[in-house]
Amino acid sequence: MTDDLTRPLEPAEQLSNLRAAPDVVVQHLSRDGDAVLLKTSTGTYFGLDPVATVMWTALTETADVPAALRRLSEHFAAEPDEIRADLERLVRTLADHGLLQVTAQGQSG
């Protein structure tokens, strides 16, 4: 795990096979959209605001960044580059904390 959020991420077009880590439980906290991800193996939890919750849902339901980006661009009134940057930042953060498993296209595991 690294705290360096400035390191390059795989190009979004190559990220696929995204899924919640097997030991992650999602708890939706309110109708406003806040949620918490709990990594049961470590007891670590990670709070999601309503926007991040929508992004988490798009990532875990579509399993790849391009499909999630298409869904999110229909949901949010923001520039595609802004959505992409926010989504990539969230993917990096969740992966660094062991909450999201990411496999680049063409890789196994």
C-alpha positions in Angstrom: 0.0 0.0 0.0 1.3 3.5 -0.8 0.1 6.9 0.1 1.5 8.5 -3.0 -1.6 9.5 -4.9 0.5 11.3 -7.6 1.9 8.1 -9.1 0.6 7.3 -12.6 -2.4 5.0 -12.9 -2.9 2.6 -15.7 -4.6 4.4 -18.6 -8.3 4.2 -17.9 -8.9 2.4 -21.2 -6.8 -0.5 -20.0 -8.4 -0.9 -16.5 -10.8 -3.8 -16.4 -11.9 -6.6 -14.1 -12.6 -4.2 -11.2 -14.2 -5.7 -8.2 -14.6 -5.1 -4.5 -12.0 -7.1 -2.5 -13.6 -10.3 -1.2 -13.4 -9.1 2.4 -15.1 -5.7 1.8 -18.6 -5.0 3.1 -20.6 -2.0 2.0 -22.9 -0.2 4.4 -25.1 2.6 3.1 -25.6 5.1 5.9 -28.3 7.4 4.7 -30.7 8.3 1.9 -28.3 11.1 1.0 -26.0 8.5 -0.4 -23.2 8.3 2.2 -21.6 4.8 2.5 -18.9 3.1 4.4 -16.6 0.3 3.1 -15.3 -2.0 5.7 -12.4 -4.3 5.1 -13.2 -7.1 7.5 -9.8 -8.7 7.5 -8.2 -5.5 9.0 -11.1 -3.6 10.5 -10.2 -0.7 8.3 -13.1 1.4 7.1 -13.4 4.0 4.4 -16.1 6.6 4.2 -17.7 7.5 0.8 -19.6 10.7 0.2 -22.6 10.6 -2.1 -20.6 11.2 -5.3 -18.0 8.5 -4.4 -20.8 6.1 -3.5 -22.3 6.6 -7.0 -18.8 6.0 -8.5 -18.2 2.9 -6.3 -21.5 1.5 -7.5 -20.7 2.2 -11.2 -17.3 0.6 -10.8 -18.5 -2.6 -9.1 -21.5 -3.0 -11.3 -19.8 -2.5 -14.6 -16.3 -3.9 -13.7 -14.3 -1.6 -15.9 -13.4 2.1 -16.0 -14.7 2.9 -19.5 -18.2 1.4 -18.8 -18.2 3.2 -15.4 -17.3 6.5 -17.1 -20.1 6.1 -19.6 -22.6 5.5 -16.7 -21.2 8.4 -14.7 -21.3 10.8 -17.6 -25.0 10.1 -17.9 -25.5 10.7 -14.2 -23.4 13.8 -13.5 -23.4 17.2 -15.3 -19.6 17.5 -15.4 -17.0 17.5 -18.1 -15.8 14.0 -19.1 -12.2 14.8 -18.2 -13.2 15.9 -14.7 -15.2 12.7 -14.2 -12.3 10.6 -15.5 -9.8 12.3 -13.1 -12.1 11.9 -10.1 -12.8 8.3 -11.0 -9.2 7.5 -11.5 -8.3 9.1 -8.2 -11.0 7.1 -6.4 -9.8 3.8 -8.1 -6.2 4.5 -7.0 -7.2 5.4 -3.4 -9.5 2.3 -3.0 -6.9 0.0 -4.6 -4.1 1.4 -2.4 -6.3 0.6 0.7 -7.0 -2.9 -0.5 -10.7 -2.2 -1.0 -10.9 -2.6 -4.8 -9.1 -5.2 -6.8 -7.9 -3.9 -10.2 -6.5 -6.0 -13.0 -5.2 -4.3 -16.2 -6.6 -5.8 -19.5 -4.7 -8.8 -20.6 -3.5 -9.7 -17.1 -4.9 -12.4 -14.9 -5.6 -12.3 -11.2 
